[in-house]
Amino acid sequence: MGTSRQITESQLERARAELAVRVKTLQEKGLDAKACKNDPHWRMLDAHVRQISMRLRKIAEVETTNAEVARHKVERQAQIAAEKAALKAGTAGKKAKPEKEKGEAKGKKEKAPKEPKEKDKAAPAAATAASPKEKAPKEKREPSAEKKEKEKKDKEKKAE
C-alpha cells in the first residue's frame, strides 16, 4: 500500500530542508551554484527531492483516476437503476421481433439428391450402396423362439 499524500508532502519538506542546509554550507565554503552540482552529497540530496516529487505527482494521478472511477461507478449504478425501473414499467428492454413463417423458422432447407457422376454410373449399384458412408450399422437382434428351435434340431441332427 502506498504512502498517503500528507506523508509524502512532509517527506518532501524535510528533503528540501536538508538540501537547503547543504547549499548553505557549500556557499559558506565559497562555491557558487554551478559548483554545487559537482558535490556528490548535494547531488544525492537533489535526487532524493526529485524522487519524492515524482512520487507526489503519481499520487495526484492516482487520486484523479480514483475520483473518475468513483464518478463512473455512481453514474453506472444510476443507469442500471433507471433500466430496472423501465423494465418494471415494461417500456424498454424488449425489442420487437419480426414474426417468421413456420417454414422459415426452422432455417434448414431440404437438399436435392445429388446426381451420380459418370464414374459412379458405371459402378454397380451394390458397390455404391455398400460404401462405408452410407452403410448403416446393423442392429443385433435376438433370434425368435422358432429360430432357436430350428437351430437346436439342426445341431442334434449333425451330432447324430
N, C-alpha and C positions, 0 to 999 in steps of 0.2 A: 504494500500500500504506500502510495506516495505521500510526501510531506504536504502540509497544508500551506495555503498562501501566507498566513501570518508567520509561520516558522521560517519559510523561505525568505520573506522580506527582512526578518530580523537577522538571518544569516548574511544577507546581502549588506545590511548596515554595518555589521561587525567587520566583514571583509573589506569594505570601503574605508572603514576607520583604520584598520591595520595598514592598508595601502597608503593612506594619507600620512600615517606615522612614519612609514619608510621613506616616503617622498621628502618629508620634513628633515629626516636625518641625513638624507643624501644632499639636500640643499645646504644644510649646515656644513657639510664637508666641502661645499663649493662646486658641486656638479650641477649642470643645467638640465633641462627636461629631456633633451636628446640623449644625454649621457646616462640618464636613469634607465633607459631602455636596455642598456648593456649590463645592468646589475642583475645577477641571477635571482636574488631574493625578491626584487621588485617584479621581475617577470613572473615568478611563481605566484605572488600575491595578485597581480593583474589577471593572470589566468584563472585564479580562483574566483575573482569578481565576475569575469566573463562567464564562467561555468554556472554560477548561481543566477546570473541574469538570464541565461538561456533556460534554466530550469523554471524561472519565474514566467518567462514568455510561454513555455509549454503548459504550465499550469493555467495560464489565461486561456490558451487554446482549448484545453480540456474543459474548462468551465463553460466556455461558449458552446462547445459541442454538446455538453450535458444539458444546457439550457434549451438548445434546439431539439434535442431528443425528448425532453420533458414536454415541450410545447407540442411537438408532433404527436406524442402519446395522448395528450389531452384532446387534441383535435380528432385523432383516430377513434378514441372512445366516444366522443360526441357523435361522430359519423355513424358508428356502429349502433349507438342508441337510437339515432334517427331512423336507420334502416329497419331496426326491430320494430319501432313504432309504426313505420309504414307497412311492414309485413302484417302486423296485427290488424291494421286498418284494412288490409287487403288491396291496397292501391299500387304497390310496387313489388318488384322481385320476381314476378312471373311474366315471362314473355309468352306472347300468343304464338302457338304452334299451328302451322297450317295443317288442315286435315288431309290425310292421304287416302287414296282409294285402297281397298283391300289388296289388290294385286300389286300395287306399288309398295305397300308396307313391308312385304316380305323382302323385297330388294334383290331377290335371286331370279334370274331368268333361266328358263329351261334351255339346255343346249341341244342343237340339232345333231342327230347322229352323224358321225364323220363317214365320208365315203372312203372305202378302202383304195389304197394306191394300186398302181398296176402290178407292183411286186406282190402285194397281198392278194390280188385277184388270182394270180397264178398258183398260189399256195393252196393246198387242200383245206377245206373248211374245218376238218378235225384238228389240224395242226394249229390253226389260229384260235380255235375255241379252247385249246389246252394251254394257252400261254399263261405264264405264272401271274400276270397282272389281272387277268380276267377270271382265273380259276378260283372258285370259292372253296374254302376248306370244308371237307366232308365232316358231317356230324356222325359220331359213333352211336349207334342205336343198339339196344339190347334185342336179341332175337326173340321173336314171338314164341309162344308156347308150342305151336305146331312145328316150327323150325327146330326147336330143341328136341322134340320127339323124333323127328326125321333123322337128325344128326346122331342120336343115340342108337337108332335102329341101324344106320349105316355103319357105325363103329362096331356094333355087335356082329353084323354080317362079315365085316372084314376080320374080326377076331376069330371067327369060326373057321 
